[in-house]
Amino acid sequence: MSRLRSSALLAVATAGLALAEDPPKKNEAEEVFAKFEERLVAARTLRVVCRAKSAGEDGDRHDSNLWLAEGDRARIDFDWARGKGPAVKSRYVCDGKAMGSDRAPGATKPAAKGIAAGLARGFARSGITALSEGSGLFERGGEAADGKQYALSGFAIGKKEKIGGREAQAIEFTVNAGKRDETKTVLWIDVKTGLAVRRTADTGGWVLTETYEVFELDAKLEDGVFTLPKGK
């Protein structure tokens, strides 16, 4: 084998090894989101107060509150209304040992391992949609999803804007691209805190805007937050 050919083969092999060892680099938007997501998953406690409404003068209201804590503790409160219709409220709680809802008070299931971390990751990726889809677990029981079922792609950096007096960086991405529930998302991250302040989610033309009035990590939660709904 000629020296020239040997050198060429060595160069190809070295380049292939480098490609195998170096994972694709994340773009700026993906890096911002990844830091946000991992902070939520790693937090000792998480509290979010969200006001949400779909587009239109008589759009649906989807206000939601979320509490998460170490030890697989979780609570979701919904206060929803269709158009100008009456409010429909519901509560889902996991105290780390058992879980249930106020729709069937007293009927509980064993706590799902990893439920808090799964909800944290799912909420980071898909907002209220993840809470709505995850709430059924509190009643039916079983294994908790890890939140990665909401596949993300198409990250792009958007504009910086003032939202509620805070400077926020917009990042754009698609949830579950190519699937029936494909959702075009814009998430605004507070430049100082690294936490979300607003999200818009466009699923086939149905647009939901979520505004986060409270977004706290590692704060002390009120006593009794994770008390299961009691039966009559």
C-alpha positions as CSV (number, residue, x, y, z in Angstrom):
1,M,0.0,0.0,0.0
2,S,1.4,3.4,-1.0
3,R,2.3,5.9,1.7
4,L,-0.2,8.4,0.0
5,R,-3.1,5.9,0.2
6,S,-2.2,5.0,3.8
7,S,-2.3,8.7,4.8
8,A,-5.7,9.2,3.0
9,L,-7.2,6.2,4.8
10,L,-5.9,7.4,8.1
11,A,-7.4,10.9,7.6
12,V,-10.8,9.4,6.7
13,A,-10.7,7.1,9.8
14,T,-9.7,10.0,12.0
15,A,-12.5,12.2,10.7
16,G,-15.0,9.4,11.2
17,L,-13.9,8.9,14.8
18,A,-14.2,12.6,15.4
19,L,-17.8,12.7,14.1
20,A,-18.7,9.7,16.2
21,E,-17.3,11.3,19.4
22,D,-18.6,14.8,18.9
23,P,-22.5,15.1,19.2
24,P,-24.3,17.7,17.1
25,K,-24.0,21.1,18.6
26,K,-27.2,22.7,19.9
27,N,-28.2,26.1,18.5
28,E,-28.7,29.1,20.8
29,A,-32.5,28.6,21.1
30,E,-32.1,24.9,22.0
31,E,-29.5,25.7,24.6
32,V,-31.7,28.3,26.3
33,F,-34.6,25.8,26.3
34,A,-32.5,22.9,27.6
35,K,-31.3,25.0,30.6
36,F,-34.9,26.0,31.4
37,E,-36.1,22.4,31.1
38,E,-33.4,20.9,33.3
39,R,-33.9,23.5,36.0
40,L,-37.6,22.5,36.2
41,V,-36.8,18.8,36.4
42,A,-34.1,19.3,39.0
43,A,-36.0,21.7,41.2
44,R,-36.8,20.7,44.8
45,T,-40.2,22.5,44.4
46,L,-42.0,24.1,41.6
47,R,-45.1,26.4,41.7
48,V,-46.7,27.9,38.6
49,V,-49.8,30.1,38.3
50,C,-50.9,30.2,34.7
51,R,-53.7,32.3,33.0
52,A,-54.5,30.9,29.6
53,K,-57.0,31.7,26.9
54,S,-57.6,30.5,23.3
55,A,-57.7,33.1,20.5
56,G,-60.9,35.0,19.8
57,E,-63.2,37.3,21.7
58,D,-65.1,34.4,23.3
59,G,-62.1,32.1,23.5
60,D,-62.0,29.3,26.0
61,R,-60.3,29.9,29.4
62,H,-57.8,27.3,30.6
63,D,-56.4,28.7,33.8
64,S,-54.2,26.2,35.6
65,N,-52.0,26.0,38.7
66,L,-49.2,23.5,39.2
67,W,-47.3,22.4,42.3
68,L,-44.5,19.8,42.3
69,A,-42.1,18.7,45.0
70,E,-39.5,16.0,45.7
71,G,-40.8,12.7,46.8
72,D,-43.1,12.3,43.8
73,R,-45.6,14.9,45.1
74,A,-47.7,16.8,42.6
75,R,-50.9,18.8,42.3
76,I,-52.7,20.3,39.3
77,D,-55.7,22.6,39.6
78,F,-57.8,23.5,36.6
79,D,-60.3,26.3,36.3
80,W,-61.6,26.1,32.7
81,A,-64.5,27.5,30.8
82,R,-65.7,27.1,27.2
83,G,-66.5,30.5,25.8
84,K,-68.8,32.4,28.1
85,G,-70.0,29.1,29.7
86,P,-69.7,28.2,33.4
87,A,-66.4,27.4,35.0
88,V,-65.4,23.8,35.4
89,K,-62.9,23.2,38.2
90,S,-60.9,20.1,39.1
91,R,-58.0,19.1,41.3
92,Y,-55.5,16.3,41.0
93,V,-53.1,15.4,43.8
94,C,-50.3,12.9,44.5
95,D,-48.9,13.0,48.1
96,G,-46.0,10.7,47.3
97,K,-47.8,7.6,48.5
98,A,-51.2,7.8,46.9
99,M,-52.9,9.9,44.2
100,G,-56.4,10.8,43.2
101,S,-58.8,13.7,42.2
102,D,-61.7,15.6,43.6
103,R,-63.8,14.1,40.7
104,A,-63.7,10.8,42.7
105,P,-62.7,11.8,46.2
106,G,-61.6,9.0,48.4
107,A,-60.8,6.7,45.4
108,T,-57.0,6.6,45.2
109,K,-54.3,4.8,43.3
110,P,-50.7,4.1,44.4
111,A,-48.4,7.1,43.7
112,A,-46.7,6.8,40.3
113,K,-43.0,6.8,40.5
114,G,-41.4,9.8,38.7
115,I,-44.7,11.6,38.3
116,A,-43.3,15.0,39.4
117,A,-40.2,14.9,37.2
118,G,-42.4,13.7,34.2
119,L,-44.8,16.5,34.7
120,A,-42.0,19.1,35.0
121,R,-40.4,18.0,31.8
122,G,-43.8,17.7,30.0
123,F,-44.8,21.2,31.2
124,A,-41.5,22.7,30.0
125,R,-42.1,21.3,26.6
126,S,-45.9,21.5,26.1
127,G,-47.3,23.7,28.8
128,I,-50.9,23.1,29.9
129,T,-51.4,20.4,27.2
130,A,-49.0,18.2,29.2
131,L,-50.9,18.9,32.4
132,S,-54.3,18.1,30.8
133,E,-53.0,14.9,29.2
134,G,-51.1,13.9,32.4
135,S,-54.1,14.5,34.8
136,G,-55.7,11.2,33.8
137,L,-52.8,9.3,35.5
138,F,-54.0,10.5,38.9
139,E,-57.2,8.6,38.5
140,R,-56.3,5.5,36.5
141,G,-52.9,4.8,38.1
142,G,-50.0,3.2,36.4
143,E,-46.5,4.3,35.3
144,A,-45.7,8.0,34.8
145,A,-44.5,9.2,31.5
146,D,-41.1,11.0,31.5
147,G,-42.3,14.0,29.5
148,K,-40.1,13.1,26.5
149,Q,-43.2,11.9,24.6
150,Y,-43.4,15.6,23.5
151,A,-40.6,15.5,20.9
152,L,-39.1,18.9,20.0
153,S,-37.6,20.1,16.8
154,G,-37.0,23.2,14.6
155,F,-35.5,25.4,17.3
156,A,-35.0,29.0,16.3
157,I,-34.2,32.2,18.3
158,G,-36.8,34.9,18.2
159,K,-37.0,38.5,19.2
160,K,-36.5,40.0,22.7
161,E,-39.6,41.7,24.0
162,K,-40.8,43.4,27.2
163,I,-43.5,41.3,28.8
164,G,-45.0,42.6,32.1
165,G,-42.0,44.9,32.4
166,R,-39.5,42.1,32.1
167,E,-37.2,41.5,29.1
168,A,-37.9,38.2,27.6
169,Q,-36.2,36.2,24.9
170,A,-38.5,34.4,22.5
171,I,-37.6,30.9,21.3
172,E,-39.5,29.0,18.7
173,F,-39.8,25.2,18.3
174,T,-42.3,22.6,17.1
175,V,-43.8,19.9,19.4
176,N,-44.4,16.5,17.8
177,A,-43.6,17.6,14.2
178,G,-45.5,15.6,11.5
179,K,-48.0,14.2,13.9
180,R,-51.7,14.9,14.4
181,D,-51.0,17.1,17.4
182,E,-48.1,19.0,15.8
183,T,-47.9,22.3,17.7
184,K,-46.0,25.4,16.7
185,T,-44.7,27.0,19.9
186,V,-43.2,30.3,20.9
187,L,-41.9,30.4,24.5
188,W,-40.7,33.6,26.1
189,I,-37.9,33.2,28.7
190,D,-37.1,35.9,31.2
191,V,-33.5,37.0,30.5
192,K,-32.7,37.5,34.1
193,T,-34.4,34.5,35.8
194,G,-34.2,32.0,32.9
195,L,-37.9,31.1,33.6
196,A,-40.9,31.3,31.3
197,V,-43.2,34.3,31.2
198,R,-45.4,33.4,28.3
199,R,-46.2,30.7,25.7
200,T,-48.2,30.5,22.5
201,A,-49.1,27.1,21.2
202,D,-50.7,26.8,17.7
203,T,-52.1,23.3,17.0
204,G,-53.7,23.2,13.6
205,G,-54.9,26.8,13.9
206,W,-56.2,26.6,17.4
207,V,-54.0,29.0,19.3
208,L,-53.6,29.0,23.1
209,T,-51.7,31.8,25.0
210,E,-50.4,30.9,28.4
211,T,-49.2,33.7,30.7
212,Y,-47.3,32.7,33.8
213,E,-48.2,35.1,36.7
214,V,-46.1,33.0,39.1
215,F,-43.1,30.8,38.3
216,E,-41.1,29.8,41.3
217,L,-38.4,27.2,41.9
218,D,-37.3,25.8,45.2
219,A,-39.6,28.0,47.2
220,K,-41.3,26.8,50.4
221,L,-44.8,25.6,49.6
222,E,-47.8,26.1,51.9
223,D,-48.7,23.3,54.3
224,G,-51.4,21.0,53.0
225,V,-50.8,21.7,49.3
226,F,-50.5,17.9,48.7
227,T,-53.5,16.8,50.8
228,L,-55.6,14.3,48.9
229,P,-59.3,15.1,48.3
230,K,-61.3,13.4,50.9
231,G,-64.3,11.2,50.3
232,K,-67.8,12.1,51.6
